[in-house]
Amino acid sequence: MEFFGLSGNKFGYKGVKIISGCLDEVRVLDLENCRISAAGLKVLCMEIKHLKTPMEFLDLSGNKFGDAGVEIISNCLEKVKELNLRDCLISDDGEQILYKELERLGLPL
C-alpha cells in the first residue's frame, strides 16, 4: 500500500501503536487531526526511522503535540521527504529546533 489516509480519525496513541507496525510500503501517510500526542509520535518515529525507503509525504497537521513533538519528529526527518506540521501548536522555540535539525541534515527548508 503506497497511500494510507486516516485523517480525522481521533485514535490518538492507541491507533498509532496499531498502524506503526505496517508502514514498510507506505509512501504517503495522512494522519491529519488524529489526536496524536508526543507519546504517539515517539512510537511512530521509531518505526519511520527503520524504513528502508523514505516516506514521500507525512501529514501530521492538526495534531496538538507542540514543541515536545517537534523534538521527537526531528529524530526521523531523514526518512521523510515532505512533512506537514500545520496547526500543531509549535512555538518559535520548536521552529528553531526543527530548523537546526534540517540544517544539520542538509535538508531543504
DRENBAGU-523764 format. One line per 10 residues: number of its first residue (from 0); for each residue x, y, z of N, C-alpha, C, O, CB. Coordinates in Angstrom, 3 decimals, padded with zeros to 6 digits. Glycine has a CB too. Layout:
<rs>
NUM	X:Y:Z:X:Y:Z:X:Y:Z:X:Y:Z:X:Y:Z  ...
</rs>
This chain:
<rs>
0	000.851:-001.166:000.000:000.000:000.000:000.000:000.902:001.235:000.000:001.765:001.376:000.866:-000.971:-000.005:001.225  000.704:002.110:-000.951:001.530:003.308:-001.027:000.915:004.498:-000.298:001.643:005.339:000.228:001.770:003.669:-002.466  -000.413:004.581:-000.260:-001.103:005.687:000.410:-001.930:005.148:001.559:-002.707:004.207:001.396:-001.999:006.467:-000.581  -001.755:005.755:002.724:-002.518:005.366:003.907:-003.117:006.648:004.471:-002.411:007.443:005.091:-001.616:004.614:004.980  -004.407:006.852:004.260:-005.087:008.064:004.696:-006.029:007.803:005.846:-007.018:007.083:005.707:-005.842:008.678:003.553  -005.714:008.396:006.988:-006.525:008.203:008.185:-006.952:009.526:008.808:-007.346:009.563:009.974:-005.761:007.380:009.202  -006.878:010.603:008.049:-007.173:011.924:008.618:-008.570:011.968:009.225:-009.524:011.381:008.716:-007.038:013.008:007.546  -008.641:012.699:010.347:-009.926:012.896:011.017:-010.330:011.781:011.956:-011.333:011.913:012.657:-010.981:013.066:010.009  -009.597:010.699:011.996:-009.889:009.620:012.940:-009.176:009.939:014.246:-007.955:010.091:014.261:-009.443:008.220:012.377  -009.896:010.038:015.302:-009.362:010.504:016.592:-008.811:009.343:017.419:-009.173:009.182:018.585:-010.454:011.240:017.388
10	-007.944:008.542:016.822:-007.469:007.348:017.515:-006.296:007.574:018.456:-006.039:006.724:019.309:-007.086:006.334:016.520  -005.580:008.671:018.341:-004.507:009.010:019.266:-003.418:007.963:019.384:-003.064:007.292:018.415:-005.074:009.256:020.597  -002.894:007.840:020.599:-001.756:006.960:020.881:-002.046:005.503:020.529:-001.219:004.842:019.901:-001.372:007.063:022.348  -003.206:005.000:020.925:-003.542:003.590:020.676:-003.564:003.274:019.182:-003.075:002.228:018.756:-004.902:003.250:021.299  -004.126:004.170:018.402:-004.175:003.964:016.953:-002.803:003.997:016.319:-002.513:003.217:015.412:-005.049:005.006:016.309  -001.958:004.896:016.791:-000.592:004.977:016.268:000.154:003.683:016.538:000.883:003.193:015.675:000.161:006.165:016.889  -000.020:003.130:017.724:000.640:001.858:018.048:000.193:000.757:017.084:000.998:-000.079:016.675:000.334:001.444:019.507  -001.062:000.761:016.733:-001.596:-000.277:015.835:-001.044:-000.122:014.419:-000.593:-001.098:013.821:-003.136:-000.220:015.805  -001.077:001.097:013.879:-000.657:001.274:012.481:000.856:001.292:012.300:001.339:001.045:011.196:-001.234:002.553:011.937  001.603:001.574:013.339:003.053:001.721:013.211:003.749:000.463:012.706:004.805:000.545:012.078:003.637:002.109:014.535
20	003.179:-000.667:012.968:003.797:-001.916:012.538:003.598:-002.258:011.077:004.137:-003.259:010.605:003.279:-003.017:013.352  002.835:-001.452:010.343:002.550:-001.804:008.941:002.881:-000.668:007.978:002.132:-000.410:007.036:001.084:-002.187:008.787  003.995:000.005:008.213:004.348:001.170:007.396:005.416:000.888:006.340:005.813:001.805:005.622:004.823:002.274:008.286  005.885:-000.335:006.227:007.008:-000.647:005.337:006.852:-000.150:003.905:007.807:000.381:003.338:007.213:-002.111:005.309  005.698:-000.305:003.319:005.492:000.071:001.921:004.759:001.392:001.752:004.519:001.818:000.623:004.732:-001.007:001.217  004.403:002.041:002.835:003.631:003.288:002.777:004.554:004.435:002.369:005.591:004.661:002.993:002.952:003.592:004.152  004.170:005.154:001.316:004.950:006.294:000.838:004.301:007.620:001.227:004.992:008.628:001.377:005.116:006.220:-000.678  002.965:007.625:001.392:002.225:008.820:001.800:001.344:008.424:002.984:000.492:007.542:002.878:001.362:009.410:000.607  001.571:009.097:004.112:000.808:008.805:005.329:000.106:010.072:005.782:000.752:011.064:006.119:001.730:008.251:006.458  -001.220:010.036:005.789:-002.035:011.189:006.168:-002.657:010.931:007.541:-003.602:010.154:007.682:-003.141:011.468:005.101
30	-002.098:011.605:008.545:-002.585:011.484:009.920:-003.063:012.826:010.455:-002.921:013.123:011.641:-001.491:010.922:010.826  -003.629:013.628:009.568:-004.142:014.942:009.969:-005.278:014.789:010.970:-006.174:013.964:010.790:-004.622:015.737:008.742  -005.229:015.599:012.032:-006.290:015.640:013.055:-006.643:014.267:013.620:-007.810:013.876:013.634:-007.534:016.267:012.474  -005.633:013.543:014.083:-005.860:012.218:014.666:-005.591:012.177:016.166:-005.531:011.103:016.764:-004.991:011.199:013.973  -005.428:013.362:016.774:-005.158:013.470:018.220:-003.893:012.719:018.636:-003.874:012.024:019.652:-006.347:012.937:019.014  -002.860:012.869:017.851:-001.586:012.217:018.152:-000.781:013.115:019.083:-000.528:014.280:018.777:-000.787:011.912:016.847  -000.393:012.570:020.196:000.390:013.302:021.199:001.879:013.070:020.948:002.260:012.348:020.026:000.001:012.858:022.647  002.702:013.684:021.769:004.145:013.456:021.686:004.470:011.976:021.922:005.370:011.428:021.285:004.892:014.340:022.713  003.748:011.340:022.825:003.981:009.910:023.085:003.664:009.073:021.845:004.393:008.134:021.527:003.123:009.430:024.281  002.597:009.404:021.158:002.255:008.704:019.925:003.290:008.935:018.839:003.622:008.023:018.082:000.894:009.141:019.435
40	003.798:010.158:018.764:004.846:010.467:017.787:006.101:009.656:018.036:006.779:009.247:017.093:005.179:011.949:017.818  006.411:009.425:019.289:007.603:008.645:019.631:007.501:007.238:019.037:008.466:006.731:018.464:007.786:008.570:021.170  006.349:006.623:019.173:006.119:005.288:018.613:006.213:005.341:017.088:006.873:004.503:016.474:004.734:004.736:019.052  005.562:006.314:016.489:005.550:006.458:015.035:006.962:006.677:014.487:007.355:006.047:013.505:004.640:007.622:014.625  007.709:007.554:015.111:009.055:007.876:014.619:010.029:006.719:014.782:010.952:006.567:013.983:009.594:009.090:015.342  009.832:005.916:015.796:010.689:004.732:015.943:010.525:003.814:014.737:011.501:003.231:014.264:010.355:003.969:017.249  009.307:003.683:014.244:009.058:002.849:013.066:009.569:003.518:011.787:010.172:002.863:010.936:007.560:002.550:012.937  009.328:004.802:011.660:009.762:005.534:010.461:011.276:005.475:010.320:011.782:005.344:009.206:009.292:007.004:010.518  012.006:005.569:011.418:013.471:005.529:011.377:013.998:004.230:010.782:015.112:004.199:010.260:014.035:005.714:012.773  013.223:003.170:010.851:013.671:001.865:010.359:013.157:001.536:008.955:013.372:000.426:008.468:013.230:000.788:011.316
50	012.492:002.470:008.310:012.024:002.222:006.945:013.208:002.088:005.997:014.194:002.815:006.123:011.087:003.354:006.475  013.113:001.169:005.057:014.178:001.003:004.060:014.176:002.153:003.064:015.231:002.632:002.648:014.020:-000.332:003.318  012.984:002.589:002.689:012.820:003.690:001.744:012.094:004.830:002.442:011.069:004.601:003.084:012.044:003.232:000.473  012.606:006.063:002.329:011.940:007.194:002.988:010.503:007.398:002.503:010.176:007.097:001.355:012.737:008.466:002.755  009.658:007.909:003.387:008.300:008.290:003.017:008.353:009.521:002.125:009.195:010.399:002.313:007.433:008.558:004.273  007.464:009.578:001.172:007.372:010.751:000.303:006.719:011.920:001.040:007.164:013.062:000.924:006.576:010.415:-000.974  005.659:011.626:001.800:004.904:012.695:002.463:004.284:012.179:003.753:003.665:011.115:003.775:003.808:013.251:001.530  004.454:012.940:004.822:003.849:012.641:006.117:003.080:013.873:006.573:003.664:014.938:006.770:004.930:012.226:007.175  001.778:013.728:006.739:000.927:014.834:007.176:000.527:014.609:008.629:-000.224:013.688:008.952:-000.333:014.964:006.269  001.045:015.469:009.492:000.709:015.421:010.916:-000.049:016.665:011.347:-000.190:016.924:012.542:001.973:015.266:011.757
60	-000.534:017.430:010.393:-001.206:018.690:010.708:-002.419:018.469:011.610:-003.109:017.454:011.526:-001.634:019.395:009.422  -002.651:019.457:012.472:-003.808:019.414:013.349:-003.637:018.575:014.602:-004.546:018.511:015.429:-004.956:018.912:012.599  -002.496:017.933:014.758:-002.205:017.184:015.981:-001.463:018.126:016.923:-000.424:018.674:016.556:-001.359:015.879:015.683  -001.968:018.311:018.090:-001.505:019.363:019.010:-000.361:018.902:019.911:-000.446:019.037:021.131:-002.659:019.839:019.872  000.694:018.368:019.331:001.805:017.850:020.129:002.828:018.902:020.534:003.655:018.638:021.406:002.494:016.775:019.373  002.799:020.070:019.935:003.667:021.173:020.333:005.147:020.902:020.172:005.561:020.060:019.375:003.399:021.520:021.734  005.945:021.639:020.952:007.398:021.560:020.845:007.947:020.192:021.243:008.957:019.749:020.695:008.030:022.626:021.702  007.301:019.528:022.179:007.750:018.186:022.571:007.704:017.242:021.369:008.590:016.405:021.195:006.872:017.630:023.727  006.684:017.380:020.557:006.569:016.556:019.357:007.611:016.893:018.314:008.099:016.012:017.607:005.205:016.706:018.761  007.956:018.173:018.217:008.983:018.591:017.251:010.317:017.945:017.594:011.030:017.483:016.703:009.125:020.135:017.229
70	010.655:017.910:018.857:011.905:017.268:019.271:011.913:015.799:018.859:012.949:015.277:018.447:012.102:017.395:020.796  010.787:015.142:018.964:010.690:013.727:018.598:010.760:013.548:017.086:011.531:012.726:016.592:009.390:013.120:019.141  009.963:014.308:016.354:009.918:014.169:014.895:011.255:014.536:014.261:011.591:014.040:013.186:008.807:015.045:014.309  012.012:015.394:014.918:013.331:015.776:014.401:014.270:014.586:014.282:015.210:014.609:013.487:013.957:016.828:015.296  014.019:013.555:015.064:014.877:012.364:015.040:014.632:011.435:013.858:015.391:010.487:013.655:014.689:011.596:016.301  013.586:011.689:013.077:013.339:010.808:011.923:013.171:011.593:010.623:012.614:011.075:009.655:012.094:009.956:012.170  013.642:012.823:010.593:013.485:013.661:009.402:014.178:013.101:008.168:013.722:013.336:007.049:014.013:015.034:009.680  015.262:012.372:008.348:015.981:011.835:007.191:015.190:010.752:006.467:015.562:010.352:005.363:017.320:011.281:007.626  014.115:010.275:007.066:013.274:009.242:006.456:011.942:009.783:005.933:011.050:009.008:005.587:013.010:008.145:007.460  011.807:011.114:005.875:010.584:011.739:005.368:010.985:012.853:004.406:011.710:013.775:004.780:009.694:012.296:006.541
80	010.510:012.765:003.165:010.881:013.774:002.175:010.092:015.071:002.326:010.647:016.156:002.150:010.681:013.223:000.788  008.810:014.971:002.647:007.968:016.155:002.814:007.103:015.965:004.055:006.516:014.902:004.259:007.083:016.407:001.547  007.031:017.011:004.886:006.353:016.925:006.181:005.436:018.119:006.366:005.847:019.260:006.154:007.376:016.849:007.334  004.183:017.862:006.766:003.229:018.931:007.048:002.975:018.962:008.550:002.459:018.008:009.133:001.892:018.729:006.256  003.356:020.097:009.169:003.160:020.293:010.606:002.286:021.508:010.887:002.447:022.171:011.911:004.507:020.447:011.310  001.367:021.798:009.983:000.468:022.936:010.149:-000.439:022.717:011.368:-000.958:021.620:011.579:-000.382:023.150:008.868  -000.619:023.766:012.156:-001.548:023.766:013.286:-001.233:022.675:014.324:-002.118:021.946:014.770:-002.965:023.586:012.775  000.051:022.586:014.693:000.477:021.600:015.690:000.939:022.244:016.996:001.574:021.595:017.827:001.595:020.747:015.125  000.613:023.529:017.170:000.971:024.286:018.378:002.483:024.351:018.602:002.965:024.209:019.726:000.304:023.663:019.596  003.210:024.567:017.527:004.665:024.672:017.589:005.041:026.138:017.799:004.620:027.012:017.042:005.327:024.103:016.290
90	005.832:026.392:018.829:006.253:027.756:019.150:007.495:028.132:018.338:008.000:027.334:017.548:006.536:027.897:020.666  007.971:029.342:018.542:009.212:029.783:017.899:010.376:028.892:018.314:011.246:028.589:017.498:009.514:031.251:018.252  010.398:028.476:019.561:011.457:027.579:020.032:011.418:026.247:019.285:012.459:025.718:018.898:011.325:027.339:021.545  010.231:025.714:019.088:010.074:024.469:018.338:010.513:024.623:016.894:011.137:023.725:016.329:008.634:024.002:018.387  010.188:025.757:016.300:010.625:026.014:014.931:012.144:026.038:014.841:012.717:025.543:013.871:010.047:027.336:014.422  012.797:026.608:015.846:014.263:026.655:015.863:014.861:025.250:015.976:015.872:024.951:015.342:014.755:027.532:017.028  014.246:024.402:016.771:014.695:023.009:016.892:014.625:022.332:015.534:015.571:021.672:015.104:013.838:022.232:017.929  013.498:022.504:014.869:013.286:021.901:013.559:014.274:022.457:012.532:014.869:021.702:011.763:011.845:022.138:013.091  014.440:023.755:012.525:015.356:024.410:011.594:016.782:023.890:011.774:017.451:023.575:010.790:015.318:025.933:011.789  017.251:023.798:013.014:018.614:023.338:013.281:018.822:021.891:012.824:019.881:021.552:012.297:018.929:023.463:014.772
100	017.824:021.052:013.023:017.942:019.657:012.603:017.949:019.555:011.074:018.734:018.795:010.508:016.788:018.817:013.193  017.091:020.304:010.415:017.084:020.302:008.952:018.424:020.781:008.402:018.954:020.222:007.442:015.946:021.186:008.419  018.949:021.809:009.018:020.242:022.357:008.615:021.360:021.323:008.840:022.222:021.135:007.982:020.543:023.661:009.400  021.334:020.673:009.980:022.339:019.645:010.307:022.336:018.508:009.305:023.387:017.989:008.931:022.096:019.090:011.704  021.133:018.123:008.872:020.994:017.034:007.910:021.210:017.482:006.466:021.272:016.654:005.557:019.631:016.411:008.043  021.323:018.776:006.261:021.493:019.293:004.902:020.229:019.174:004.075:020.286:019.065:002.850:022.617:018.567:004.207  019.080:019.194:004.750:017.783:019.080:004.058:017.238:020.455:003.757:017.523:021.407:004.483:016.766:018.279:004.903  016.447:020.578:002.682:015.873:021.887:002.329:014.865:022.360:003.358:014.172:021.561:003.988:015.211:021.825:000.962  014.797:023.658:003.512:013.858:024.254:004.464:012.553:024.594:003.791:011.639:025.106:004.438:014.454:025.502:005.101
</rs>
